Amino acid sequence: MNDDPILKPVHKIVSLHDGLAEYDRPNTLSVLLSEEVAKTLEVEEEVTFTTSADVRDGYFVTYNSEIFNRFELLLGEKGYVATFAVQYQGYLKTTGFDKLVASTLTPQNGLMRFIEAKPAVTNYLLCNVAYTASADEKRLGMVSFFVNELTGAAPVDIGDALLWQADRIPSEEGSHFLPFDTLSKIIEKASEQLIDRDIEKWQKSLQRKLLRDKERLKAYYGTIAQEIQAKIKKKHLVGEEEERELARIAATEMELERKLADINARYAVSVGAHLHSALVIQLPTVHIQCELVRKKQRRVVTAVWNAFSKQVEPLRCEVSHVPVYSFYLSDDQGLILSPACVQKEMKT
């Protein structure tokens, strides 16, 4: 009921603007908006949005509808960064991590040696990235994910840290470990992957339409060329008359190429995205210091055990910025590399 690809971003945008939204029927979203937001959208404060033509008492929403375009404008009006901390009621253990890390994080061409584990606060950045995907129609959406600000791994799972609102406490000034440029690349990479996943079905639909329209064009102009060829053969045309008809065939082929280029451009997908809002969440975790060894290269890295997900989180490929559990180390600096990066390097 709540997987409608059009109403899903509407639900997220309403929530981000302090509104209430719930699905009371299939493909139908009942919404309560603030006076200011309702005014921006040009609707009543209590309103229903639907993608079902059978529902008569709400706004019918499509990707090209005016109300959907107003939601896009609403995205540009509000952006914020807030911070809060979450307390952990249990005991943060510091033992047993040598075996846990060895079974979780695996360097394929080097060694990883446990040094120590100690409780520490880790900043997690919740990123809400709004996007607009355009082709012969337009899609508006939003993806959300967490970045571990210490390791730079994204997206990561923070478990049930946000489940109990009573555990939220005022935040303290925390350390920021990643340079802005690096953090921007991490957010961009994670957004790209999640947006691609979000629009995958739509892109496949566009591809089917593109292939269908191409086949129709080829069939249409192919029939014209065949008719001209048949005319030449039937009338036994030679000389200038034959050349004139052959020129028509060449012109037909050129027109087909132009039409094919037009529909390729029509179905080409362009995506624009921006960081709409962010939330810094400070969580009690365990920082696990380990030494990475590759030939003569040695360096210390910190892995994170999240008390709320009960997992050792992945490290980050320092080239592609994707999260990795299994990785390689570069010969020169001992950098963490994903298997995909190593394969790409081997091909070049």
N, C-alpha and C positions, 0 to 999 in steps of 0.2 A: 504493500500500500504506500509505503514511504520512499519507493525507489523511482518515482516519476522523474525523468531527467530534466523536465522543465520546472516542476515545483520544488525540487531539491535545492537549487540555488536560491529560489525565492524564500524558502524556509530559513536558510542560513542567513540571508540578508536581513530578514525580519528580526531574527534573534540577535544579530549584531547591533541592531538599532533599538534594543530594549523592548521589542514587541513580543507578543505571544502568538504561537502558531501550532496548530495540531491538525492531524488528518482525521476527519470524522466520517469520510466516505472514500472509497477508492478514487484516486486521482483528483481529490478535492481537499483543499487546505483552508481551514477557518482561521482567520487572523484578527488579532486585536492590535491596533497601531496607536502610537502617540499622535497627538494632534498635529505636531509639526511634520512628522513623516507622512501622515495621511494627506496633509496639504500638498506635500511635494509630489506624492503619487496621484493626487487629484481623485481620491476615493474617500469613502466614509471611514471612520476610525475602526468600526467593526465590519469586516468584509470577508467574502469568500472568493478564492481563486480556484479555477478548475481547468483541467485539460480534457474534460469529458463534455461532448456536445449535448449529452442527455441532461446535464445539470442546468436548470434555467435561472437559478437564483444567485448566480455568482458571475465573476468576470472570467470569460473564456480566454485562456492564455496560450499563445503560441510563440515561437521564437521571433516571429516578425510582428507581433502585436504591439500596439502603442504602450500598453501597461508594462510589457517586458522591457521596452526601451526606457521607461521611467525608472525602473529598478536599476538599470545600468547607470543612470544619472545619480541615483541615490548612493551607489557604491563610491562615487567620487566625492561625496560630501562629507564622509566621516572616516577618519583613520585615527588610531590611537595606539599607544603602548602603555600597558599597565603592569604592575608587579605585585605578587604576593608570595608568601611562603607557606609550606605545608609541614606540619609537625608529624613525626613518626612515633607512634605509641609503643612500639616494640623495642627490642634490644638490637643494636647494630653490631653484629659479630665481626671479628677481625681475623678469625682463623678459618682454615680450610680452603682459602682462596687459591693456594698454590695448585691444588689438584683441579679446582673448578676452572681456573684460567687455562690450565694445560689441556683440559677437555673441550674448551670452548673456542679459544683463539689459537689458530694454527698457522705459523709461518712455514711455507712450503720449501724454502731454500735457506733456512737459518734456524736459530734457536731463540726461545723466549724464556727468560729466567725470572722467576718470582723474586721480588725484593721485600716488599712489605705491603700491608693493607691497613688503612686507617679511616675512621669516619670523617666525612667532610660534606659540606653543602655544595650541590651542583646546580648551576642555572640551566633551565630548559626554556627554550624560546618557542612558544606556540605561534606559528606563522599562518595567517589567513591571507591567501593569495587569490585575488579576483582576476578572472580572465574573460576575454571575449574572443571567440573563434568564429571566423567569417569565411563563407564560401558562397554558394548560391543562396544560403540562408545564414542566419546568425545564431550562435549559442552564447549564452551568458552563464557563467558558473563560478564556483569558488572551491579551492582545495585547502585543506588545513593539515598541518603536520608539526611534529616536534623536532627541534634541533638541540642536541646536547652541546652546550656552549664550551665545554671543556675539550671534548674529543672532536667536535664538529660532525659527528655521525648524524645523518638524517635520511629518511625519517626514522625515529625511534619510538618505542612503545613505553609509556610511563606507567603502565598498569592501572591500578585503581586509585592513584594519587588524588584525583579530583572528585572521588565518589562522595566523601563526607565533607560537607561544607564547614562543619564545626571544627575540623582540623586545620582550617586555613588561619594563618596568623600574619601579623604585619611583617613585611619583608625588611631585610637588612641590606645595607650596601654590599653588593657582591662583586667579586672579581670577574672581569670579562677577559677571557683568554685568547679569543680569536681576533685578528685584525679585521677591520671592516670589509676590506676587499675580499678576503678569504670567506668571511661569513656570507657576503653577497653571492659569491660563486656557489656556495653550498645551497643557499636558498633557491637560487636559480636552477641548479641541477635537480633538486628534489621536486620543485614545482613543475619542471618540464616532464619528469617521469610521471607524476601524478595526474597532470593535465592530459598527457597522452593516454593514460589509462581511462580517464574520465570521458574522453571523446572518442574512444576506440570504436564503439559500435556505430556512432554517427559517421566517422570516417569510412568505415566499411560500407555503410549505406551510400555515401557519396561515391565511393569507388564503383559500386554496382550500377548506380545511375550513370556514371561516366562511361562505363563499358557499354551499357545499353544504348546511350545516345551515340556513341562512336559507331556501333554496329549499324544503327539506323542510318547514319550519314553515309557510311561506306556502301550500304545496300542501295541507298537512293542514288548516289552519284555513280555507283557501279552499274546500275540499270541504265542510266543515261549513256554511259560510255558504250555499253553493249548494244544499245539501240543505234548509236552512230556507226559502230562497227558493222552491224547488220545492214544498215543503209548502204554503206560503202560496198559491201559484198553483193547485196541484192541488185544494186544499180550498176555494178561493175565500174565504179568511179575510178578515174585515173587523172594524172596531171594536176592541174590547179584545183579541180573539184575535190579530188581526194585529199590534197594538202589542206584545203579549207576545212574539211570534216575532221582531219587529224588534228588541226589547230583547235577545233572545238573540244576534242577529247583532252588535249593538253590543258585547255582553259578549265575544263571540268575538274581535272586532277588538281590544278592550282586552287580552285575554289574549295575542293574537298579539304586540302591542307589548311586553308585559311579557316574553314569552319571547325576543323579538328583543334586548331590552335585556340580558337575562341572558347570551345567548351572545356579545353584543358585549363584555361585561365578561369573559367566560370566555376569549376569544381576544385580549384586549388585552394587549400586551406591556409589561412593566415591566422596566427594567434598572437594576441597582445595580452600581457599580464602585468600586474603591479601588486606590491605588498600593501594590502588594504589595512591590516591592523596586526598587532602583535601583543603577546602576553608573556612576560617573564615569570616563570614559576621556579621557586627555589626549593629543592628537595633534599632531605637527608639521604646521603648515599655512602658508599664505601669506595674510596679511591685506591686502586691497586697499582702500585708501581712495579714495573717489569723492565728488564733489560733485553733489548733486541740485539742479536749478534749475527752479523753476516760477514764472513771472512775477517778482515781487520776492523770492520766498522762495528762500533758499539754505541747504542743510545738508549736512554731511559724514556719510556712512555707511560702514560697513566690510562688504565682501563677503569671503567665504572661499573660497580654492581648497584643496581637499583633495588632498593628495599621494597618498592611497591609492585614492581613486576617480577621480583625474585629472579632476575636474570643479569648475567654479565652482558653489557651492551657491546655492540660491534665497535671496532675501530674504523678509521676513515682512510680510504685510498687518498694519498696526498697529491695525486695527479688528477683523477677524475672526480674526486669528492664523493664517491659512492660508499655506503657502509659495507664493511667486510668482516667476516669471521675467519675465512681462509684467505691468505694473502702471501705475497712475495716481498722480498726486501731487495732494494736496488744495490748494485755493487759499490757505487761511489759514495752514497751518503746513508745507506740503510733506510731509504724511504719506504713507506708502506705502499705497495702497489696491488691493485686488484688483478685477478687472473685475466680479465679482458684487456687491461692496459699492457700486460706482459705479452699477450698474444698479438696485440696491435703492434707493439715494438718489434717483435720477431718478424712480422710480415714486412716491415719497413727496413 
